[in-house]
Amino acid sequence: MLRKTDGRFSRIALRLVGFGSVGLAASYIAANTLGVRINTSYSLPMGVYIETSDLAAPLVEFCPTALFAKESSERGYRTAGLACGDGAVPLLKPIVAREGDLVETTARGIKVNGALLPQTAPLPNDSHSRPLKPWPFGVYRVQAGTVWVASSYNRGSYDSRYMGPIATSQIRRRLRALWVL
């Protein structure tokens, strides 16, 4: 049986949820403005990462392009957000190869200058059994204006094992770990 106060409680609860949502959004905007990135993906340890001007920084935040943007957004590999032009958040990945490095892609994974990177073997399907198409197997010299990114932290990462090299013009920020779990 509903009492007269039940409606009041619902209004208060809705206001609290609304204030909480506004607070989270404001925190996200403030963090972005200050160059802070909170990582909740499985490609890297969860934690707080901070922007750096160091061009040798091991991590980059970038927006995928074309079919990779569409696939990663539609499949939920990237959550909704305003940072990238397609309405999804950027990817945060380690750089594994830079200009001049020799990259070999195989069914066993990505090799950089002859060293096989752990947990970089392309998977035939994602966690929802949807097919994944690996970057064509072969040997590639990293060209000027590009890098290869891959996570050896998580074998299910969506990175250069599927996208190949990314243009450095796609990089939004270079980051370093500030605090990780």
Rosetta blueprint (number, residue, H / E / L):
1 M L
2 L L
3 R L
4 K H
5 T H
6 D H
7 G H
8 R H
9 F H
10 S H
11 R H
12 I H
13 A H
14 L H
15 R H
16 L H
17 V H
18 G H
19 F H
20 G H
21 S H
22 V H
23 G H
24 L H
25 A H
26 A H
27 S H
28 Y H
29 I H
30 A H
31 A H
32 N H
33 T H
34 L L
35 G L
36 V E
37 R E
38 I E
39 N E
40 T L
41 S L
42 Y L
43 S L
44 L L
45 P L
46 M L
47 G E
48 V E
49 Y E
50 I E
51 E E
52 T E
53 S L
54 D L
55 L L
56 A L
57 A L
58 P L
59 L E
60 V E
61 E E
62 F E
63 C L
64 P L
65 T L
66 A H
67 L H
68 F H
69 A H
70 K H
71 E H
72 S H
73 S H
74 E H
75 R L
76 G L
77 Y L
78 R L
79 T L
80 A E
81 G L
82 L L
83 A L
84 C L
85 G L
86 D L
87 G L
88 A E
89 V L
90 P L
91 L E
92 L E
93 K E
94 P E
95 I E
96 V E
97 A E
98 R L
99 E L
100 G L
101 D L
102 L E
103 V E
104 E E
105 T E
106 T E
107 A L
108 R L
109 G E
110 I E
111 K E
112 V E
113 N L
114 G L
115 A E
116 L E
117 L L
118 P L
119 Q L
120 T L
121 A L
122 P L
123 L L
124 P L
125 N E
126 D L
127 S L
128 H L
129 S L
130 R L
131 P E
132 L L
133 K L
134 P L
135 W L
136 P L
137 F L
138 G E
139 V E
140 Y E
141 R E
142 V L
143 Q L
144 A L
145 G L
146 T E
147 V E
148 W E
149 V E
150 A L
151 S L
152 S L
153 Y L
154 N L
155 R L
156 G L
157 S L
158 Y L
159 D L
160 S H
161 R H
162 Y H
163 M H
164 G L
165 P L
166 I E
167 A E
168 T H
169 S H
170 Q H
171 I E
172 R E
173 R E
174 R E
175 L E
176 R E
177 A E
178 L E
179 W E
180 V E
181 L L
